[in-house]
Amino acid sequence: IDLKKIVRCTMVTTMALLLWVRCSVALMVAPYARRGRVVARSTFAEMEELSEDICLVPGEVVAKIEVVPGNARRIFTGTDVRAGCEAVYELLTDYEALQGVVPNLVVNEILERRSGGARLRQVGAAQVLPGLNFRASMIMDVVELPSGLPEAETAPRSARDLRRGMYPRPWVAKSPATEFRDIAMQSVAGAPGDFTLYQGLWRMQPVPDCDNATRLTFSVEIQPRPWLPVALIENRILQDLVVNVEAVAREAERRAALAKTEFPLVKKDAVQVAKEALWAALQQTDDRAGLSASDAAARDVEECAERLRYANAVAGNSCSFDAVKLRGKWRVAFSSAVADGALTTALLGPAPPPPLAKALDTLQRAAFTSMDLDVTTNRNGAVAFDTLVSLAPATRLVPQPVLRFENTLIAPRPPFAVTLVRERLKLEPASGPRLLPRLAVPALWLERLSASQRAVFSFDVLHADDDLLVTLSDAGDLRV
């Protein structure tokens, strides 16, 4: 056996495959960098900074990318936000909530809290090609700079090479009288991860002649490990950074709008007022978890639930999940997913098995009557959080059928308060008198469909007391 020949052929084949992948990605992904909100016009692409005489459309992100020697790129993004600098700064330093704000952040673990910063482990994910996902992980140090980064720690415009500790100069003009805030982040040297160097700088400064508006920019330098050519992923990273900046701006504006909500001066009354408003909004829906609710009624419920969450925050109420306190059966008066006609998504997540999704969609239209939550604990302290979907019986002679989605409580996945894993799906008869004894309903076909679909769900608790439980899932399903 000629080992040298085998090795040589393997190397040639590998290089050819990498070249083919690179060309394919460039052809398929590059057009996305010229669509949407990534601005490729020379007006911005050749501009060294966003000066104060340039107005950006709020929420529309402009961006540019620079090629840097050594398998690296320097990327600049910017937008104007209809919120104050303080609101944007507080959002970006709310590390527990970042994963719920940044769309492409799938893991955001706080390893260490520090005075004026934190050490985080983050994992980002993006779809490079249909069916091909790229995941990148790193451990980074975040430093909060409420008075801004010293000028000596920013790289000059003429710098071509990357230097650890010399952050990319923010893509925004700064007059001497302008106050600004910065947040610096840098991958930890020697730590495991997919980047040799990742360092970036968020900058927030007021927009001149605009009341309560902020110019938000993010400048970042990325250098993947040598085995990953940056040209393969640069356009995808650029596109995802634009989406992330958009999401941050949108959430900052949402929080700023909520901060203007007027509540009674006595904080303890604010929660009761918001709760009563939510009860009133629920009267406009039906008893089928909002299935037949109008769009206006659904919006009212969602807005009232948001006010209730804000009222709890103002009053300093801790909305935790106490399984013992919440034990029992809860009627779901409203589910935003059900109201939108997405019962399948509410129960099975965004990607259910097609046969089961089709069956549930048919049942929803024809036979769905109500939804309940059943919270129980066993002798070992394990908590079950089951969802019950009641269906209309075909005849009075048989018990009412109920779909039971059995979920078990596991350690919460940050930043959510509760995480569940779906164990199995059962079809069982409802309790209650019938002309015939309760019949066992065969459900082997359901178990087969759901056995390989063991999904994980997370949600936050917006409000919890003896008679009202409000949750918001990671899929965006609001339940009351």
C-alpha positions in Angstrom: 0.0 0.0 0.0 1.4 3.4 -1.0 0.6 5.5 2.0 2.2 8.7 0.5 -0.1 8.4 -2.5 -3.2 7.9 -0.4 -2.3 10.9 1.8 -1.6 13.0 -1.3 -4.9 12.0 -2.9 -6.8 12.7 0.3 -5.3 16.2 0.6 -6.1 17.0 -3.0 -9.7 15.8 -2.5 -10.1 17.8 0.7 -8.8 21.0 -0.9 -11.1 20.5 -3.9 -14.1 20.0 -1.6 -13.3 23.1 0.5 -12.9 25.1 -2.7 -16.3 23.9 -3.9 -18.0 24.6 -0.6 -16.4 28.1 -0.5 -17.6 28.9 -4.0 -21.1 27.5 -3.3 -21.5 29.5 -0.1 -20.2 32.7 -1.8 -22.7 32.3 -4.6 -25.7 31.4 -2.4 -25.1 33.6 0.6 -23.5 36.7 -0.9 -26.8 38.0 -2.4 -28.3 38.1 1.1 -25.7 40.7 2.1 -27.1 43.0 -0.5 -30.7 42.7 0.5 -32.8 44.0 3.4 -31.1 46.3 5.7 -27.4 45.6 5.0 -26.5 48.7 3.1 -23.9 48.1 0.4 -24.1 51.6 -1.2 -20.8 53.6 -1.3 -22.5 56.3 0.8 -22.0 54.1 3.8 -19.5 51.5 2.7 -16.7 54.1 2.1 -17.7 56.2 5.1 -15.3 56.2 8.0 -17.9 57.3 10.5 -21.6 58.2 10.8 -21.4 61.9 11.3 -24.0 63.9 13.2 -25.5 65.4 10.1 -26.6 62.0 8.8 -30.0 60.8 9.8 -30.7 57.1 10.0 -34.2 55.6 9.8 -35.0 54.3 13.3 -34.8 50.5 13.3 -33.1 50.3 9.9 -29.5 49.1 10.3 -26.7 50.2 8.0 -23.5 48.2 7.9 -20.1 47.8 6.3 -17.4 45.2 6.3 -13.6 45.5 6.0 -11.1 42.8 5.0 -8.3 42.4 7.5 -5.1 40.3 7.0 -4.9 37.0 8.9 -8.2 35.4 8.2 -10.1 38.2 9.9 -12.8 40.8 9.3 -13.8 44.1 10.8 -17.6 44.8 10.8 -19.4 48.0 11.6 -23.2 48.4 12.2 -25.3 51.3 13.3 -28.9 52.5 13.7 -30.9 55.2 15.5 -33.2 54.1 18.4 -36.2 55.9 19.7 -35.1 55.4 23.3 -32.7 57.1 25.7 -29.1 56.1 26.1 -29.8 54.9 29.6 -32.5 52.5 28.4 -30.3 51.0 25.7 -27.4 50.7 28.1 -29.5 48.9 30.7 -30.8 46.5 28.1 -27.3 45.5 26.9 -26.1 45.0 30.5 -29.1 42.9 31.5 -27.1 39.7 30.9 -29.8 37.4 32.2 -32.2 38.6 29.5 -29.9 38.8 26.5 -30.7 35.4 25.2 -34.4 36.4 25.0 -33.5 39.5 23.0 -30.7 38.5 20.6 -32.2 36.1 18.1 -29.1 34.2 17.2 -27.9 33.7 20.7 -28.8 30.1 21.7 -26.7 29.9 24.9 -25.8 32.8 27.3 -24.3 31.5 30.5 -23.1 33.9 33.2 -19.8 32.4 34.5 -18.8 35.2 36.8 -20.3 38.5 37.9 -17.9 41.4 38.3 -18.0 45.0 39.3 -18.7 46.7 36.1 -19.0 43.7 33.9 -19.2 39.9 33.7 -17.6 36.8 32.1 -20.0 35.0 29.8 -20.1 31.8 27.8 -22.0 32.4 24.6 -23.0 30.1 21.7 -24.4 31.6 18.5 -26.1 29.7 15.7 -26.9 30.6 12.1 -28.1 28.8 9.0 -25.3 29.1 6.4 -27.1 27.0 3.8 -30.5 25.2 3.8 -30.0 22.3 6.2 -26.5 23.5 7.2 -26.2 25.3 10.5 -23.1 27.0 11.8 -22.5 27.2 15.6 -19.8 29.3 17.2 -18.9 29.3 20.9 -16.6 31.4 23.0 -16.0 32.7 26.5 -15.8 36.5 26.7 -15.2 39.2 29.2 -17.7 42.2 29.1 -16.6 45.5 30.6 -19.2 48.3 31.2 -17.9 51.8 30.4 -20.5 54.3 31.4 -18.1 57.1 30.6 -16.8 55.6 27.4 -13.7 53.7 26.3 -10.4 55.7 26.6 -9.3 57.0 23.2 -5.9 55.2 23.7 -7.6 51.8 23.6 -9.2 52.3 20.2 -7.3 51.3 17.0 -6.6 54.2 14.5 -8.5 54.2 11.3 -5.4 53.3 9.4 -4.8 50.1 11.4 -4.9 47.0 9.3 -3.8 44.3 11.7 -5.7 43.2 14.7 -4.3 43.8 18.2 -5.8 42.3 21.3 -6.9 45.1 23.6 -7.1 47.7 20.8 -10.8 47.8 20.0 -12.2 48.8 16.6 -12.9 52.5 16.5 -16.7 53.1 16.8 -18.4 53.8 13.5 -20.0 57.0 14.9 -18.9 60.7 15.1 -18.3 62.1 18.6 -18.1 65.8 19.2 -16.3 67.0 22.4 -19.5 67.9 24.1 -21.3 64.6 23.4 -21.8 62.2 26.2 -21.6 58.5 25.3 -21.6 55.1 26.9 -19.6 52.1 25.8 -19.7 48.3 26.4 -16.5 46.4 25.5 -16.4 42.7 24.9 -13.4 40.4 24.2 -12.9 36.7 23.9 -10.7 35.3 26.7 -7.2 34.4 25.4 -6.5 30.7 25.6 -10.1 29.8 26.4 -11.9 27.1 24.3 -14.0 28.5 21.5 -14.2 28.9 17.7 -12.5 32.3 17.5 -8.8 33.2 17.9 -9.9 36.7 18.6 -13.3 38.3 19.0 -13.5 41.9 20.3 -16.2 44.4 19.9 -17.6 47.7 21.2 -21.1 48.9 21.6 -21.5 52.7 21.7 -24.6 54.7 22.7 -24.8 58.4 22.3 -27.7 60.9 22.0 -28.8 61.9 18.6 -28.4 65.7 18.2 -31.7 67.7 18.1 -33.7 64.6 18.8 -35.5 64.2 22.1 -34.8 60.9 23.8 -33.2 59.2 20.8 -29.9 57.2 20.7 -27.4 56.4 18.0 -26.4 52.8 18.6 -23.4 51.3 16.9 -21.5 48.1 17.2 -18.0 47.6 15.8 -16.4 44.2 16.0 -13.3 42.4 14.9 -13.5 38.6 14.3 -10.8 36.1 13.6 -11.9 32.5 13.4 -9.7 29.6 14.1 -7.3 28.7 11.2 -9.3 25.7 10.2 -12.4 27.9 9.4 -11.8 30.3 6.5 -13.6 33.6 7.4 -14.7 34.1 3.8 -17.1 31.2 4.2 -19.0 32.8 7.0 -18.4 36.6 6.7 -21.7 37.4 4.9 -23.7 35.2 7.3 -22.1 36.9 10.3 -22.7 40.3 8.8 -26.4 39.5 8.1 -26.9 38.1 11.6 -25.2 41.1 13.3 -27.7 43.3 11.5 -30.6 41.2 12.8 -29.2 41.3 16.3 -28.8 45.1 16.3 -32.4 45.4 15.0 -33.6 43.2 17.8 -31.8 45.2 20.4 -33.2 48.5 19.0 -36.7 47.0 18.9 -36.6 45.7 22.5 -35.1 49.0 23.8 -38.0 50.9 22.1 -40.5 48.5 23.6 -39.1 49.0 27.1 -39.0 52.7 26.7 -42.7 52.7 25.6 -43.6 50.6 28.7 -41.7 53.0 31.0 -44.2 55.7 29.9 -47.2 53.7 31.0 -49.0 55.5 33.8 -49.9 53.5 36.9 -51.3 54.7 40.2 -48.7 56.3 42.5 -49.2 53.5 45.1 -47.2 50.6 43.7 -49.2 47.9 45.3 -52.4 49.2 43.6 -50.7 49.1 40.2 -50.7 45.3 40.1 -54.3 45.1 41.1 -55.3 47.7 38.4 -53.4 45.8 35.7 -54.8 42.5 36.9 -58.4 43.8 36.7 -57.7 45.2 33.2 -56.5 41.8 32.1 -59.7 40.1 33.5 -61.8 42.6 31.6 -59.9 41.9 28.4 -60.4 38.2 28.8 -64.1 38.7 28.8 -63.9 39.6 25.1 -62.5 36.1 24.3 -64.2 32.7 24.4 -63.7 29.7 26.7 -61.6 27.9 24.1 -58.2 29.5 25.0 -59.0 32.4 22.7 -59.5 30.3 19.6 -62.3 32.4 18.3 -61.1 35.7 19.7 -60.9 38.6 17.3 -57.5 40.2 16.5 -58.5 43.3 18.5 -59.4 41.2 21.5 -56.2 39.2 21.3 -54.2 42.4 21.2 -56.0 43.8 24.2 -55.1 40.6 26.2 -51.5 40.7 25.2 -51.2 44.5 26.0 -52.8 44.0 29.4 -50.5 41.1 30.2 -47.5 43.3 29.3 -48.8 46.0 31.6 -49.2 43.4 34.4 -45.6 42.3 34.0 -44.4 45.9 34.1 -46.6 46.5 37.2 -45.0 43.6 39.0 -41.5 44.9 38.1 -42.4 48.4 39.4 -43.8 46.9 42.6 -40.7 44.7 43.1 -42.8 41.5 43.0 -40.8 38.3 42.3 -42.7 36.2 39.8 -41.1 32.8 40.4 -42.5 29.4 39.7 -43.6 27.7 43.0 -44.8 24.2 42.0 -46.3 23.6 45.4 -48.2 26.9 45.5 -49.4 26.4 41.9 -50.3 22.7 42.2 -53.7 21.8 40.8 -55.6 22.2 37.5 -55.6 25.6 35.7 -58.0 26.5 32.9 -56.2 28.2 30.0 -58.4 31.2 29.3 -56.1 32.6 26.6 -53.2 31.3 24.5 -51.7 33.7 21.9 -50.7 30.7 19.7 -54.2 29.2 19.8 -55.7 32.6 19.1 -53.4 32.8 16.0 -54.6 29.4 14.9 -51.3 27.7 15.8 -52.4 25.1 18.3 -49.7 22.8 16.9 -46.9 25.2 17.6 -48.3 25.9 21.1 -48.2 22.2 22.0 -45.4 20.7 20.0 -43.0 23.6 19.3 -42.0 25.1 15.9 -41.1 21.9 14.1 -43.6 19.1 15.0 -43.7 15.8 13.1 -45.9 16.4 10.0 -48.5 13.6 10.6 -49.1 14.8 14.2 -49.2 18.4 13.2 -51.9 17.6 10.5 -53.9 15.6 13.0 -53.9 18.4 15.6 -54.8 21.1 13.0 -57.8 19.0 12.0 -58.8 18.5 15.6 -58.4 22.2 16.4 -60.8 23.2 13.6 -63.3 20.5 14.3 -63.3 19.4 17.9 -61.1 21.6 20.2 -63.1 22.6 23.2 -60.7 23.7 26.0 -57.2 23.6 27.3 -56.0 23.1 30.8 -52.7 22.9 32.8 -52.3 20.2 35.4 -49.5 20.8 37.9 -48.7 17.9 40.1 -45.8 16.6 42.3 -44.9 13.0 43.2 -43.4 11.5 46.3 -39.9 12.1 45.0 -40.6 15.8 44.5 -40.6 15.6 40.7 -42.9 18.2 39.2 -45.2 17.4 36.2 -46.6 20.2 34.2 -49.1 18.6 31.8 -51.1 20.2 29.1 -54.6 18.8 28.6 -56.5 19.4 25.4 -60.2 18.5 25.6 -62.0 17.4 22.4 -65.7 17.2 21.6 -66.9 13.6 21.7 -68.3 12.1 18.6 -71.3 10.8 20.5 -72.7 11.0 24.0 -72.2 7.3 24.4 -68.5 7.6 24.8 -66.4 9.7 27.3 -65.0 13.0 26.1 -61.4 12.4 24.8 -58.5 14.3 26.2 -55.0 14.7 24.8 -52.5 14.8 27.6 -49.1 16.2 26.8 -46.9 15.0 29.7 -44.1 17.4 30.6 -41.5 17.1 33.4 -39.9 20.1 35.1 -36.1 20.2 34.7 -33.4 22.7 35.7 -34.3 26.1 34.1 -32.5 27.0 30.9 -31.2 30.6 31.3 -32.6 33.2 31.0 -36.0 31.5 31.5 -37.6 30.8 34.8 -39.0 27.4 33.9 -37.9 24.6 31.5 -39.9 21.5 30.6 -39.2 18.4 28.7 -42.1 16.6 27.0 -42.0 13.0 27.9 -44.9 11.5 26.0 -48.4 12.1 24.5 -51.5 10.2 25.7 -55.1 10.0 24.6 -57.4 9.4 27.6 -61.1 9.7 28.5 -62.2 12.7 30.6 -63.7 12.1 34.0 -67.4 12.5 34.5 -70.7 10.4 34.3 -71.4 8.7 31.0 -74.1 6.3 29.8 -71.4 3.7 29.4 -68.4 3.0 31.6 -65.2 4.9 30.8 -63.6 3.3 27.9 -59.9 2.8 27.3 -58.9 4.6 24.1 -56.1 3.1 22.0 -53.3 5.6 21.7 -50.4 3.6 20.4 -50.3 5.5 17.2 -50.0 8.8 19.1 -47.2 7.4 21.2 -45.3 6.3 18.1 -45.6 9.7 16.5 -44.4 11.5 19.7 -41.8 9.1 21.0 -39.1 10.5 18.8 -40.1 14.1 19.3 -38.8 14.6 22.9 -38.8 18.4 22.9 -37.7 21.0 25.5 -39.7 24.1 26.2 -39.0 27.1 28.4 -41.1 30.0 29.7 -41.1 33.0 32.0 -43.7 33.7 34.6 -45.1 37.2 34.2 -47.6 36.9 37.1 -48.5 34.2 39.6 -51.0 34.2 42.5 -53.8 32.0 43.8 -56.1 32.6 40.8 -54.1 33.9 37.9 -51.0 32.5 36.2 -49.5 34.3 33.2 -46.6 32.8 31.3 -44.6 33.6 28.1 -42.8 30.8 26.3 -39.6 30.8 24.3 -41.8 30.3 21.2 -43.7 33.5 22.0 -46.9 31.8 23.3 -48.5 34.0 25.9 -50.8 32.0 28.2 -53.3 33.3 30.8 
